[in-house]
Amino acid sequence: MSSLRVLLDDLLLQTSLEVSEKQRDQLVGYVNLLNKWNKAYNLTSVRNPEEMLVKHILDSIVVSEHLEGNRFIDVGTGPGLPGIPLAIMNPDKRFHLLDSLGKRIRFIKQVLHELRIENVTTVQARVEEFQPEELFDGVLSRAFASITDMVNWCRHLPKSQDGRFYALKGQLHQSELDDRPEWCSVIGIKPLQVPELEGDRHLVILSAKG
């Protein structure tokens, strides 16, 4: 068993997540691919695979229990975060991973192929220009600078009845919540416990009713 797999197992013991052997292997496989491609493609500023497990994998999968619905889009996914770890954790749900940069989408396609992940669709586009054939139960992002930008640029993506925005944030300022558009209400703010990660993490869940 690799040292990364041992570390992942230790980290997961500090959570209440149920993760199968196959899922654990896929999560480690994703980190190995991210580390390999990062040397040439500069996909993430995190250079250490052990740090990637904490800052990318655990930071993403702790959101899993809060997702409602079956169809999600990860906007500004970068190298596939949080979309790929969440897709591995939820093989029964569908994930669209959107990014405007071709090198990121090429990397994600390679990950899907090598790890045999079958519930992900890649989209190379600017988020404001993407017009899906079917709307989403949830819009995910951990890359947007502000909640206001996220909901305004992605307003056309979630279902109007029960669609949700899921914003992964670090330290949360009340002013950022107060600045959101009036049509978008805060449903919940979930403090996230990420083992070995310094600093606060929050999941802000917002309604998509226009």
Residue frames as a rotation matrix with the C-alpha (Angstrom) as fourth column:
MET 1
0.583 0.813 0.000 0.00
0.813 -0.583 0.000 0.00
0.000 0.000 -1.000 0.00
SER 2
-0.080 -0.639 0.765 1.39
0.586 -0.651 -0.483 3.40
0.806 0.410 0.426 -0.98
SER 3
-0.763 -0.269 -0.588 2.23
0.641 -0.427 -0.637 6.07
-0.080 -0.863 0.498 1.58
LEU 4
-0.852 0.508 0.124 -0.42
-0.440 -0.824 0.356 8.31
0.284 0.249 0.926 0.03
ARG 5
-0.053 0.860 -0.507 -3.07
-0.080 0.502 0.861 5.62
0.995 0.086 0.042 0.50
VAL 6
-0.276 -0.115 -0.954 -2.01
0.874 0.384 -0.299 5.16
0.401 -0.916 -0.006 4.14
LEU 7
-0.972 -0.107 -0.207 -2.28
0.183 -0.899 -0.397 8.92
-0.144 -0.425 0.894 4.69
LEU 8
-0.554 0.833 0.000 -5.70
-0.511 -0.339 0.790 9.06
0.658 0.437 0.613 3.02
ASP 9
0.000 0.544 -0.839 -6.93
0.434 0.756 0.490 6.22
0.901 -0.365 -0.236 5.24
ASP 10
-0.573 -0.290 -0.767 -5.69
0.819 -0.166 -0.549 8.08
0.031 -0.943 0.332 8.32
LEU 11
-0.976 0.216 0.021 -7.38
-0.214 -0.975 0.058 11.31
0.032 0.052 0.998 7.23
LEU 12
-0.328 0.911 -0.251 -10.67
-0.323 0.142 0.936 9.56
0.888 0.388 0.247 6.52
LEU 13
-0.291 0.170 -0.941 -10.66
0.774 0.620 -0.127 8.08
0.562 -0.766 -0.312 10.03
GLN 14
-0.856 -0.087 -0.510 -11.03
0.405 -0.726 -0.556 11.65
-0.322 -0.682 0.656 11.26
THR 15
-0.692 0.689 -0.214 -14.30
-0.708 -0.590 0.390 12.08
0.143 0.421 0.896 9.32
SER 16
-0.220 0.706 0.673 -17.66
-0.357 0.584 -0.729 10.35
-0.908 -0.400 0.123 9.26
LEU 17
0.121 0.241 -0.963 -17.40
-0.985 -0.088 -0.146 9.66
-0.120 0.967 0.227 5.53
GLU 18
0.384 0.021 0.923 -17.95
-0.032 0.999 -0.009 6.17
-0.923 -0.026 0.385 4.17
VAL 19
0.316 -0.414 -0.854 -15.45
-0.929 -0.318 -0.190 5.55
-0.193 0.853 -0.485 1.37
SER 20
0.958 0.120 0.261 -15.04
-0.076 0.982 -0.173 2.21
-0.277 0.146 0.950 -0.40
GLU 21
0.140 -0.946 0.291 -11.74
0.380 0.323 0.867 0.61
-0.915 -0.011 0.404 -1.39
LYS 22
0.050 -0.059 0.997 -12.37
0.999 -0.002 -0.050 1.49
0.005 0.998 0.058 -5.03
GLN 23
0.866 0.335 0.371 -13.13
0.344 -0.938 0.043 5.10
0.362 0.091 -0.928 -4.16
ARG 24
0.719 -0.672 -0.174 -9.98
-0.075 -0.325 0.943 5.37
-0.690 -0.665 -0.284 -2.03
ASP 25
-0.089 -0.762 0.642 -7.89
0.711 0.403 0.576 3.99
-0.698 0.507 0.506 -4.90
GLN 26
0.302 0.279 0.911 -9.48
0.896 -0.410 -0.171 6.46
0.326 0.868 -0.374 -7.32
LEU 27
0.996 0.078 -0.034 -8.87
0.085 -0.909 0.407 9.43
0.001 -0.409 -0.913 -5.00
VAL 28
0.327 -0.945 -0.008 -5.19
0.038 0.005 0.999 8.51
-0.944 -0.327 0.038 -4.64
GLY 29
-0.082 -0.312 0.947 -4.98
0.920 0.342 0.192 7.86
-0.383 0.887 0.259 -8.38
TYR 30
0.744 0.420 0.520 -6.31
0.587 -0.782 -0.209 11.34
0.319 0.461 -0.828 -9.02
VAL 31
0.843 -0.497 -0.207 -3.66
-0.207 -0.654 0.727 12.89
-0.497 -0.570 -0.655 -6.74
ASN 32
0.007 -0.883 0.469 -0.93
0.407 0.431 0.805 10.93
-0.913 0.185 0.363 -8.52
LEU 33
0.102 0.098 0.990 -2.14
0.993 -0.062 -0.096 12.16
0.052 0.993 -0.104 -11.92
LEU 34
0.951 0.273 0.147 -2.49
0.259 -0.960 0.106 15.72
0.170 -0.062 -0.984 -10.67
ASN 35
0.562 -0.815 -0.144 1.06
-0.104 -0.242 0.965 15.63
-0.821 -0.527 -0.221 -9.30
LYS 36
-0.130 -0.610 0.782 2.41
0.722 0.482 0.496 14.16
-0.680 0.629 0.377 -12.56
TRP 37
0.232 0.319 0.919 0.66
0.923 -0.370 -0.105 16.63
0.306 0.873 -0.380 -14.89
ASN 38
0.913 0.186 -0.363 1.25
0.333 -0.854 0.400 19.59
-0.235 -0.486 -0.842 -12.59
LYS 39
0.051 -0.988 -0.145 4.96
0.457 -0.107 0.883 19.57
-0.888 -0.111 0.446 -13.42
ALA 40
-0.727 -0.335 0.600 4.22
0.670 -0.154 0.726 20.47
-0.151 0.930 0.336 -17.04
TYR 41
-0.201 0.791 0.577 0.78
0.702 -0.294 0.648 22.07
0.683 0.536 -0.497 -16.96
ASN 42
-0.972 -0.215 0.097 0.91
0.082 -0.694 -0.716 24.06
0.222 -0.687 0.692 -13.71
LEU 43
-0.255 0.960 -0.110 -2.60
0.323 0.192 0.927 23.02
0.911 0.201 -0.359 -12.70
THR 44
0.845 0.500 -0.193 -2.35
0.327 -0.197 0.924 23.86
0.424 -0.843 -0.330 -9.00
SER 45
0.312 -0.731 0.608 -0.06
-0.619 -0.641 -0.454 25.85
0.721 -0.235 -0.652 -6.74
VAL 46
0.589 -0.086 0.803 0.00
-0.674 0.497 0.547 22.93
-0.446 -0.864 0.234 -4.31
ARG 47
0.125 -0.682 -0.721 3.12
-0.891 0.243 -0.384 20.95
0.437 0.690 -0.577 -5.22
ASN 48
-0.798 -0.491 0.349 3.21
-0.602 0.657 -0.453 18.28
-0.007 -0.572 -0.820 -2.54
PRO 49
-0.458 0.656 -0.600 0.97
-0.120 0.623 0.773 15.18
0.881 0.426 -0.206 -3.04
GLU 50
-0.580 0.237 -0.780 0.43
0.791 0.396 -0.467 14.84
0.198 -0.887 -0.417 0.71
GLU 51
-0.812 0.281 -0.511 -0.80
-0.023 -0.891 -0.453 18.45
-0.583 -0.357 0.730 0.82
MET 52
-0.736 0.555 -0.389 -3.04
-0.537 -0.129 0.833 17.76
0.412 0.822 0.393 -2.18
LEU 53
-0.560 0.528 -0.638 -4.80
0.543 0.816 0.199 15.04
0.626 -0.235 -0.744 -0.17
VAL 54
-0.463 0.350 -0.814 -5.73
0.765 -0.306 -0.567 17.58
-0.447 -0.886 -0.126 2.50
LYS 55
-0.608 0.113 -0.786 -6.18
-0.109 -0.992 -0.059 20.81
-0.787 0.050 0.615 0.53
HIS 56
-0.662 0.350 -0.663 -7.85
-0.738 -0.150 0.658 19.30
0.131 0.925 0.357 -2.54
ILE 57
-0.620 0.413 -0.667 -9.30
0.079 0.879 0.471 15.85
0.781 0.239 -0.577 -1.80
LEU 58
-0.550 0.416 -0.724 -10.56
0.835 0.255 -0.487 16.14
-0.018 -0.873 -0.488 1.78
ASP 59
-0.786 0.218 -0.578 -11.52
-0.053 -0.956 -0.288 19.78
-0.616 -0.196 0.763 1.24
SER 60
-0.681 0.540 -0.494 -13.76
-0.651 -0.139 0.746 18.65
0.335 0.830 0.446 -1.62
ILE 61
-0.528 0.486 -0.696 -15.31
0.163 0.863 0.479 15.42
0.833 0.139 -0.535 -0.34
VAL 62
-0.858 0.259 -0.444 -16.48
0.450 -0.038 -0.892 16.87
-0.248 -0.965 -0.084 2.99
VAL 63
-0.692 0.631 -0.352 -19.13
-0.679 -0.734 0.020 18.66
-0.246 0.253 0.936 0.91
SER 64
-0.884 0.242 -0.400 -20.59
-0.114 0.719 0.686 15.38
0.454 0.652 -0.608 -0.29
GLU 65
-0.679 0.623 -0.387 -23.17
0.730 0.523 -0.439 14.88
-0.071 -0.581 -0.811 2.45
HIS 66
-0.428 0.496 -0.756 -24.70
0.101 -0.805 -0.585 18.31
-0.898 -0.327 0.294 1.78
LEU 67
-0.920 0.041 -0.391 -25.51
-0.388 -0.246 0.888 17.77
-0.060 0.968 0.242 -1.92
GLU 68
-0.188 0.923 0.335 -29.20
-0.005 0.341 -0.940 17.47
-0.982 -0.178 -0.060 -2.79
GLY 69
0.621 0.465 -0.631 -30.27
-0.643 -0.157 -0.749 16.19
-0.448 0.871 0.202 -6.18
ASN 70
0.565 -0.313 0.764 -28.65
0.386 0.918 0.091 14.17
-0.729 0.244 0.639 -8.95
ARG 71
0.439 -0.332 0.835 -27.30
0.856 -0.127 -0.501 16.62
0.272 0.935 0.229 -11.51
PHE 72
0.635 -0.317 -0.704 -24.53
0.347 -0.698 0.627 19.10
-0.690 -0.643 -0.333 -10.74
ILE 73
0.660 -0.534 0.528 -22.18
0.464 -0.262 -0.846 21.49
0.590 0.804 0.075 -12.49
ASP 74
0.378 -0.682 -0.626 -18.79
0.700 -0.232 0.675 22.55
-0.606 -0.693 0.390 -11.13
VAL 75
0.902 0.034 0.430 -18.04
0.339 -0.672 -0.659 25.99
0.266 0.740 -0.617 -12.62
GLY 76
0.477 -0.831 0.286 -14.43
-0.743 -0.555 -0.374 27.11
0.469 -0.035 -0.882 -12.92
THR 77
0.996 0.084 -0.022 -13.40
-0.063 0.869 0.491 23.57
0.060 -0.488 0.871 -12.03
GLY 78
0.271 -0.962 0.036 -9.69
-0.929 -0.252 0.272 24.09
-0.253 -0.107 -0.962 -12.76
PRO 79
-0.675 -0.586 -0.448 -8.08
-0.679 0.730 0.069 20.64
0.287 0.351 -0.891 -12.63
GLY 80
-0.253 0.681 -0.688 -11.40
0.028 0.716 0.698 19.13
0.967 0.157 -0.200 -11.50
LEU 81
-0.747 -0.097 -0.658 -12.02
0.643 0.145 -0.752 20.51
0.169 -0.985 -0.046 -8.02
PRO 82
-0.418 -0.089 0.904 -14.29
-0.744 0.605 -0.284 19.81
-0.521 -0.791 -0.319 -6.28
GLY 83
0.300 0.783 -0.545 -15.97
-0.953 0.226 -0.200 17.98
-0.033 0.580 0.814 -9.16
ILE 84
-0.060 -0.354 -0.933 -13.77
-0.490 0.825 -0.282 14.91
0.870 0.440 -0.223 -9.60
PRO 85
-0.960 -0.279 0.030 -13.51
-0.163 0.468 -0.868 13.97
0.228 -0.838 -0.495 -5.90
LEU 86
-0.413 0.879 0.236 -17.28
-0.680 -0.125 -0.723 14.50
-0.606 -0.459 0.650 -5.54
ALA 87
0.282 0.479 -0.831 -17.98
-0.915 0.394 -0.083 12.39
0.288 0.785 0.549 -8.64
ILE 88
-0.547 -0.544 -0.636 -15.84
-0.274 0.835 -0.478 9.60
0.791 -0.088 -0.606 -7.18
MET 89
-0.961 0.171 0.216 -17.78
-0.196 0.129 -0.972 9.84
-0.194 -0.977 -0.091 -3.91
ASN 90
-0.123 0.992 -0.003 -21.18
-0.368 -0.048 -0.929 9.91
-0.922 -0.113 0.371 -5.66
PRO 91
-0.930 -0.343 0.136 -21.15
-0.021 0.418 0.908 7.49
-0.368 0.841 -0.396 -8.61
ASP 92
-0.305 0.905 0.296 -24.96
0.906 0.371 -0.204 7.65
-0.295 0.206 -0.933 -8.75
LYS 93
0.521 0.441 -0.731 -24.96
0.243 -0.897 -0.369 11.42
-0.818 0.014 -0.574 -9.45
ARG 94
0.429 -0.335 0.839 -23.99
0.887 -0.021 -0.462 13.24
0.172 0.942 0.288 -12.67
PHE 95
0.322 -0.420 -0.848 -21.38
0.347 -0.781 0.519 15.99
-0.881 -0.462 -0.106 -12.73
HIS 96
0.735 -0.199 0.648 -20.54
0.574 -0.325 -0.752 18.50
0.360 0.925 -0.125 -15.45
LEU 97
0.218 -0.754 -0.620 -17.09
0.673 -0.344 0.655 20.07
-0.707 -0.560 0.432 -15.05
LEU 98
0.817 0.198 0.541 -16.76
0.542 -0.582 -0.606 23.45
0.195 0.789 -0.583 -16.75
ASP 99
0.180 -0.758 -0.627 -13.60
0.356 -0.544 0.759 25.42
-0.917 -0.360 0.172 -17.42
SER 100
0.887 0.189 -0.422 -12.51
-0.251 -0.571 -0.782 27.78
-0.389 0.799 -0.459 -20.17
LEU 101
0.070 -0.965 -0.253 -8.91
-0.940 -0.149 0.308 26.50
-0.335 0.216 -0.917 -20.43
GLY 102
0.607 0.194 -0.771 -8.21
-0.633 0.705 -0.321 23.62
0.481 0.682 0.551 -22.79
LYS 103
-0.424 -0.845 -0.325 -5.23
-0.424 0.502 -0.754 22.25
0.800 -0.182 -0.571 -20.83
ARG 104
-0.653 0.244 0.717 -7.41
-0.704 0.153 -0.693 21.76
-0.279 -0.958 0.072 -17.77
ILE 105
0.464 0.884 -0.048 -10.13
-0.816 0.406 -0.412 19.99
-0.345 0.231 0.910 -19.74
ARG 106
0.298 -0.443 -0.845 -7.52
-0.565 0.632 -0.531 17.76
0.769 0.636 -0.062 -21.41
PHE 107
-0.771 -0.594 0.231 -6.20
-0.508 0.353 -0.786 16.80
0.385 -0.723 -0.574 -17.99
ILE 108
-0.271 0.754 0.598 -9.69
-0.790 0.181 -0.585 16.03
-0.550 -0.631 0.547 -16.68
LYS 109
0.623 0.503 -0.599 -10.45
-0.771 0.526 -0.360 13.83
0.134 0.686 0.715 -19.71
GLN 110
-0.192 -0.778 -0.598 -7.25
-0.452 0.611 -0.650 11.87
0.871 0.146 -0.469 -19.06
VAL 111
-0.793 -0.032 0.609 -8.25
-0.603 0.183 -0.776 11.40
-0.087 -0.983 -0.165 -15.40
LEU 112
0.208 0.966 0.151 -11.70
-0.869 0.253 -0.426 10.15
-0.450 -0.042 0.892 -16.42
HIS 113
0.523 -0.066 -0.850 -10.12
-0.635 0.634 -0.441 7.69
0.568 0.770 0.290 -18.85
GLU 114
-0.441 -0.838 -0.322 -7.40
-0.379 0.499 -0.779 6.33
0.814 -0.221 -0.538 -16.56
LEU 115
-0.910 0.088 0.406 -9.57
-0.386 0.180 -0.905 6.07
-0.153 -0.980 -0.130 -13.43
ARG 116
-0.761 0.640 -0.103 -12.66
0.406 0.594 0.695 4.88
0.506 0.487 -0.712 -15.32
ILE 117
-0.671 0.577 -0.465 -14.93
0.182 -0.480 -0.858 7.57
-0.718 -0.661 0.217 -13.95
GLU 118
-0.759 0.396 0.516 -18.17
0.635 0.276 0.722 7.40
0.144 0.876 -0.461 -15.94
ASN 119
0.243 0.935 -0.260 -20.42
0.967 -0.255 -0.013 10.02
-0.079 -0.249 -0.965 -14.32
VAL 120
-0.025 -0.350 -0.937 -18.57
0.243 -0.911 0.334 13.17
-0.970 -0.219 0.108 -15.48
THR 121
0.557 0.162 0.814 -19.09
0.830 -0.152 -0.537 15.33
0.037 0.975 -0.219 -18.57
THR 122
-0.400 -0.758 -0.515 -16.47
0.689 -0.619 0.376 17.96
-0.604 -0.205 0.770 -19.47
VAL 123
0.718 0.592 0.364 -17.41
0.694 -0.580 -0.425 21.39
-0.041 0.559 -0.828 -20.81
GLN 124
-0.497 -0.852 -0.165 -14.86
0.804 -0.524 0.280 23.82
-0.325 0.007 0.946 -22.23
ALA 125
0.098 0.598 0.796 -16.59
0.676 -0.627 0.387 27.20
0.730 0.500 -0.466 -22.18
ARG 126
-0.902 -0.167 0.398 -16.93
-0.134 -0.768 -0.626 30.48
0.410 -0.618 0.671 -20.36
VAL 127
-0.779 0.598 -0.190 -19.62
0.547 0.499 -0.672 29.99
-0.307 -0.627 -0.715 -17.74
GLU 128
-0.331 0.693 -0.641 -21.71
-0.202 -0.715 -0.669 32.98
-0.922 -0.092 0.376 -18.87
GLU 129
-0.360 0.145 -0.922 -21.82
-0.929 -0.150 0.340 31.59
-0.089 0.978 0.188 -22.42
PHE 130
-0.992 -0.057 -0.114 -22.68
-0.067 0.994 0.081 27.97
0.109 0.088 -0.990 -21.58
GLN 131
-0.209 0.977 0.027 -26.30
-0.978 -0.210 0.005 27.09
0.011 -0.025 1.000 -22.35
PRO 132
-0.898 -0.184 0.400 -27.10
-0.251 0.961 -0.121 23.59
-0.362 -0.209 -0.909 -21.07
GLU 133
-0.620 0.704 -0.348 -29.85
-0.184 0.300 0.936 21.49
0.763 0.644 -0.057 -22.63
GLU 134
0.413 0.703 -0.579 -31.01
0.481 0.371 0.794 20.56
0.774 -0.606 -0.185 -19.13
LEU 135
0.284 -0.271 0.920 -30.70
-0.609 -0.792 -0.045 22.66
0.740 -0.548 -0.390 -15.96
PHE 136
-0.442 -0.677 -0.588 -28.94
0.088 0.620 -0.780 21.51
0.893 -0.396 -0.214 -12.79
ASP 137
0.598 0.565 -0.568 -29.97
0.579 0.185 0.794 20.62
0.553 -0.804 -0.216 -9.25
GLY 138
0.751 -0.390 -0.533 -26.83
0.362 -0.433 0.826 22.28
-0.553 -0.813 -0.184 -7.96
VAL 139
0.708 -0.610 0.356 -24.11
0.078 -0.434 -0.897 24.70
0.702 0.663 -0.260 -9.09
LEU 140
0.748 -0.518 -0.415 -20.79
0.599 0.257 0.758 24.16
-0.286 -0.816 0.503 -7.30
SER 141
0.556 -0.696 0.455 -17.76
0.128 -0.469 -0.874 26.39
0.821 0.544 -0.172 -7.07
ARG 142
0.669 -0.442 -0.597 -14.68
0.652 -0.037 0.757 26.78
-0.357 -0.896 0.263 -4.93
ALA 143
-0.284 -0.870 0.402 -12.94
0.955 -0.217 0.203 29.20
-0.090 0.442 0.893 -7.30
PHE 144
0.297 0.459 0.837 -15.13
0.610 -0.766 0.204 32.30
0.735 0.450 -0.508 -7.55
ALA 145
-0.724 -0.635 0.270 -13.87
0.262 -0.615 -0.744 35.44
0.639 -0.468 0.611 -5.83
SER 146
-0.838 0.480 0.258 -17.27
-0.507 -0.511 -0.694 36.39
-0.201 -0.713 0.672 -4.46
ILE 147
-0.554 0.740 0.382 -20.70
0.498 0.662 -0.560 34.88
-0.667 -0.120 -0.735 -3.94
THR 148
0.244 0.661 -0.709 -22.24
-0.214 -0.677 -0.704 37.78
-0.946 0.324 -0.024 -5.87
ASP 149
-0.332 -0.437 -0.836 -20.15
-0.910 -0.084 0.406 37.02
-0.248 0.896 -0.369 -8.95
MET 150
-0.966 -0.084 0.246 -20.95
-0.052 0.990 0.133 33.33
-0.255 0.116 -0.960 -8.71
VAL 151
-0.285 0.938 0.197 -24.71
0.536 0.327 -0.778 33.65
-0.795 -0.116 -0.596 -8.52
ASN 152
0.290 0.389 -0.875 -24.91
-0.428 -0.764 -0.482 36.44
-0.856 0.514 -0.055 -11.13
TRP 153
-0.400 -0.549 -0.734 -22.72
-0.899 0.077 0.432 34.67
-0.181 0.832 -0.524 -13.70
CYS 154
-0.992 -0.036 -0.117 -24.34
-0.055 0.986 0.157 31.27
0.110 0.162 -0.981 -13.08
ARG 155
-0.533 0.839 0.106 -27.95
-0.554 -0.252 -0.793 32.35
-0.639 -0.482 0.599 -12.63
HIS 156
0.114 0.598 -0.793 -29.01
-0.992 0.112 -0.058 30.60
0.054 0.794 0.606 -15.86
LEU 157
-0.563 -0.530 -0.634 -27.72
-0.568 0.805 -0.168 27.17
0.600 0.266 -0.755 -14.77
PRO 158
-0.976 0.168 0.140 -29.76
0.005 0.656 -0.755 25.86
-0.218 -0.736 -0.641 -11.78
LYS 159
-0.410 0.911 0.041 -33.37
0.721 0.296 0.626 24.72
0.558 0.286 -0.779 -11.86
SER 160
-0.529 0.206 0.823 -35.60
-0.265 -0.962 0.071 27.61
0.806 -0.180 0.564 -10.84
GLN 161
0.526 0.849 -0.050 -37.80
-0.232 0.200 0.952 25.59
0.818 -0.489 0.302 -8.48
ASP 162
0.987 -0.130 0.099 -35.37
-0.052 0.327 0.943 23.80
-0.155 -0.936 0.316 -6.18
GLY 163
0.493 -0.865 0.100 -31.93
0.468 0.167 -0.868 24.47
0.734 0.474 0.487 -7.67
ARG 164
0.892 -0.260 -0.371 -29.11
0.288 -0.305 0.908 25.40
-0.349 -0.916 -0.197 -5.32
PHE 165
0.503 -0.849 0.164 -25.80
-0.340 -0.368 -0.865 27.22
0.795 0.379 -0.474 -5.38
TYR 166
0.886 -0.336 -0.318 -23.02
0.453 0.492 0.743 25.61
-0.093 -0.803 0.589 -3.34
ALA 167
0.616 -0.686 0.387 -20.15
-0.305 -0.660 -0.686 28.01
0.726 0.304 -0.616 -2.67
LEU 168
0.575 -0.542 -0.613 -17.04
0.792 0.556 0.251 26.59
0.205 -0.630 0.749 -0.98
LYS 169
0.616 -0.284 0.735 -15.46
-0.189 -0.959 -0.212 29.38
0.765 -0.008 -0.644 0.98
GLY 170
-0.413 -0.772 -0.483 -12.68
0.526 0.231 -0.818 29.87
0.743 -0.593 0.310 3.50
GLN 171
-0.775 0.146 -0.615 -13.17
0.491 -0.475 -0.730 32.57
-0.399 -0.868 0.297 6.07
LEU 172
-0.183 0.832 0.524 -16.66
0.883 -0.095 0.459 33.98
0.432 0.547 -0.717 5.66
HIS 173
-0.966 -0.134 -0.221 -17.43
0.213 -0.897 -0.387 37.67
-0.147 -0.421 0.895 5.99
GLN 174
-0.171 0.975 -0.143 -20.96
0.623 -0.005 -0.782 38.90
-0.763 -0.223 -0.606 6.66
SER 175
-0.112 0.089 -0.990 -20.46
-0.456 -0.890 -0.029 41.69
-0.883 0.448 0.140 4.14
GLU 176
-0.920 -0.252 -0.301 -20.08
-0.381 0.392 0.837 39.13
-0.093 0.885 -0.456 1.35
LEU 177
-0.653 0.754 0.067 -23.42
0.745 0.656 -0.123 37.57
-0.136 -0.031 -0.990 2.29
ASP 178
-0.011 0.667 -0.745 -25.08
0.381 -0.686 -0.620 40.99
-0.925 -0.291 -0.246 2.59
ASP 179
-0.438 -0.278 -0.855 -23.88
-0.540 -0.679 0.498 42.01
-0.718 0.680 0.147 -0.88
ARG 180
-0.830 0.118 0.545 -25.61
0.417 0.781 0.465 39.12
-0.371 0.613 -0.697 -2.67
PRO 181
-0.804 0.584 0.107 -28.53
-0.241 -0.486 0.840 39.91
0.543 0.650 0.532 -5.04
GLU 182
-0.482 0.690 0.540 -31.99
-0.836 -0.178 -0.519 40.15
-0.262 -0.701 0.663 -3.47
TRP 183
0.382 0.709 -0.593 -33.34
-0.854 0.517 0.067 37.30
0.354 0.481 0.802 -5.61
CYS 184
0.055 -0.501 -0.864 -30.87
-0.015 0.864 -0.502 34.88
0.998 0.041 0.039 -4.04
SER 185
0.601 0.242 0.761 -31.41
-0.718 -0.255 0.648 33.83
0.351 -0.936 0.021 -0.40
VAL 186
-0.557 -0.830 0.006 -29.06
-0.696 0.464 -0.548 32.00
0.452 -0.310 -0.836 1.94
ILE 187
0.482 0.727 -0.489 -30.47
-0.370 0.675 0.638 28.59
0.794 -0.127 0.594 2.85
GLY 188
0.973 -0.183 -0.140 -27.64
0.214 0.491 0.844 27.42
-0.086 -0.851 0.517 5.05
ILE 189
0.360 -0.929 0.088 -24.04
-0.755 -0.346 -0.557 27.96
0.548 0.134 -0.826 6.10
LYS 190
0.980 -0.002 -0.201 -22.25
0.085 0.910 0.405 24.73
0.182 -0.414 0.892 6.95
PRO 191
0.348 -0.915 0.204 -18.91
-0.902 -0.267 0.339 24.85
-0.255 -0.302 -0.919 8.79
LEU 192
0.807 -0.119 -0.579 -16.71
-0.238 0.831 -0.502 22.19
0.541 0.543 0.642 7.22
GLN 193
0.596 -0.625 0.504 -14.28
-0.519 0.179 0.836 20.09
-0.613 -0.760 -0.217 9.24
VAL 194
0.806 -0.422 -0.414 -11.28
-0.256 0.381 -0.888 19.23
0.533 0.823 0.199 7.08
PRO 195
0.869 -0.478 -0.128 -8.67
0.382 0.483 0.788 17.09
-0.314 -0.734 0.602 8.89
GLU 196
0.036 -0.999 -0.033 -5.19
0.862 0.015 0.506 18.65
-0.505 -0.047 0.862 9.09
LEU 197
-0.050 -0.013 0.999 -6.30
0.778 -0.627 0.030 21.83
0.626 0.779 0.041 7.28
GLU 198
-0.637 -0.221 -0.738 -5.46
0.664 -0.644 -0.380 25.14
-0.392 -0.732 0.557 8.88
GLY 199
-0.939 0.299 -0.169 -8.04
-0.337 -0.896 0.290 27.92
-0.064 0.330 0.942 8.66
ASP 200
-0.266 0.940 0.214 -11.82
-0.277 0.138 -0.951 28.00
-0.923 -0.313 0.223 8.40
ARG 201
-0.990 0.134 -0.047 -13.84
-0.011 0.260 0.966 26.32
0.142 0.956 -0.256 5.66
HIS 202
-0.394 0.919 -0.018 -17.54
-0.252 -0.126 -0.959 26.90
-0.884 -0.374 0.281 5.00
LEU 203
-0.803 0.341 0.488 -20.13
0.588 0.330 0.738 25.75
0.091 0.880 -0.466 2.54
VAL 204
-0.644 0.630 -0.435 -22.67
-0.353 -0.748 -0.562 28.44
-0.679 -0.208 0.704 1.72
ILE 205
-0.681 0.522 0.513 -25.91
0.718 0.614 0.328 27.07
-0.144 0.592 -0.793 0.22
LEU 206
-0.707 0.406 -0.579 -28.10
-0.331 -0.914 -0.236 29.56
-0.625 0.024 0.780 -1.62
SER 207
0.146 0.853 0.502 -31.43
0.398 0.414 -0.819 29.34
-0.906 0.319 -0.279 -3.40
ALA 208
-0.850 -0.452 0.271 -31.69
0.394 -0.204 0.896 29.85
-0.350 0.868 0.352 -7.15
LYS 209
0.120 0.973 0.196 -35.16
0.939 -0.047 -0.341 31.33
-0.323 0.225 -0.919 -7.29
GLY 210
-0.856 -0.427 0.292 -35.29
0.511 -0.786 0.348 34.34
0.081 0.446 0.891 -9.58
